[in-house]
Structure formats: structure tokens, C-alpha cells
Amino acid sequence: MVLLQDLSEHLQIDDPEERQIISSVSWEQYEAVLADLGDSPVYHVTFLDGTLEIMSPSRRHEVRAENIGRLLEAYLEETRMRFWGLGSTTFRRAANRGGTEPDKSYSLGTEKEFPDLAIEVIVSSGGVDKLEPDFDSCQYI
């Protein structure tokens, strides 16, 4: 009989979240990486002050992001708040020297260039501090 703890540990070993962090990256190099990757759903790319993070989310990561998104959408529908789901669209600003691809993002009330709310699921520690950048006061949860 497989214990729940054993199953959890087994899934974590078989479902790693892969992350590469590179420092001293220019804005132009970041833009080139984004162009090379295109709209790939396989990688999430974050850039902040010369640090580039390329992450391949695990299944656990994606399941948690989807569940949180569904709960938020159910709440927004129940309260009759207009919203636009922007998914994991890449948001970037050269002036802020930052760019990110949240797991889920939403414009509330009216559709906007930058979301009002972004969801970022953190399964493992390390990486770029994604709560630091201020993309037009977008709120991260």
C-alpha cells in the first residue's frame, strides 16, 4: 500500500520544475530570447534588472494555477464584475527594465494594456523576485 506521503514525494521527483537563471543579460538579449521562444506555452520568462529566468512549470504548478484561476473567475462571475482573462501574456516595459509572464492575469472593469491582477504560483524557492516590479500597479497574488 502506497502511503500519501510516499506518493507526494514520488510525484515531486517525477514532476520537476526546471529553472535557469542567467545574470548580466541586456534588454536586447531578453527581447531576442522572447523572439526565439515565440508563444511557447512550455516556458515562462521573467526579466528584472539584468537577471533572466526561464522556467518550465511542473504539472503541480499548472494544476495550482488553473485551480486558483477557476476560483477567481467563479467569484468574479458571482459578483457580476466584468473581467478579461489575459492568461500568461508577456508584459514588459523597457523603462522599468522588467518583463514577466504571470500564470494568470486579469483586467477588471475594463480591458487594459496591463492587467489589474496577476497570479503567480510559486512551487519551489529561488528565482527572480516577481513581486518586485511595478507594471502600472498590477497586483500580484
Residue, then its C-alpha position, 0 to 999 in steps of 0.5 A: m500500500v502506497l502511503l500519501q506521503d510516499l506518493s507526494e514525494h514520488l510525484q515531486i521527483d517525477d514532476p520537476e520544475e526546471r529553472q535557469i537563471i542567467s545574470s548580466v543579460s541586456w534588454e536586447q538579449y531578453e527581447a531576442v530570447l522572447a523572439d526565439l521562444g515565440d508563444s511557447p506555452v512550455y516556458h515562462v520568462t521573467f526579466l528584472d534588472g539584468t537577471l533572466e529566468i526561464m522556467s518550465p512549470s511542473r504539472r503541480h504548478e499548472v494544476r495550482a494555477e488553473n485551480i486558483g484561476r477557476l476560483l477567481e473567475a467563479y467569484l468574479e462571475e458571482t459578483r457580476m464584475r466584468f473581467w478579461g482573462l489575459g492568461s500568461t501574456t508577456f508584459r514588459r516595459a523597457a523603462n522599468r527594465g522588467g518583463t514577466e509572464p504571470d500564470k494568470s492575469y486579469s483586467l477588471g472593469t475594463e480591458k487594459e494594456f496591463p492587467d489589474l491582477a496577476i497570479e503567480v504560483i510559486v512551487s519551489s524557492g529561488g528565482v527572480d523576485k516577481l513581486e518586485p516590479d511595478f507594471d502600472s500597479c498590477q497586483y500580484i497574488 
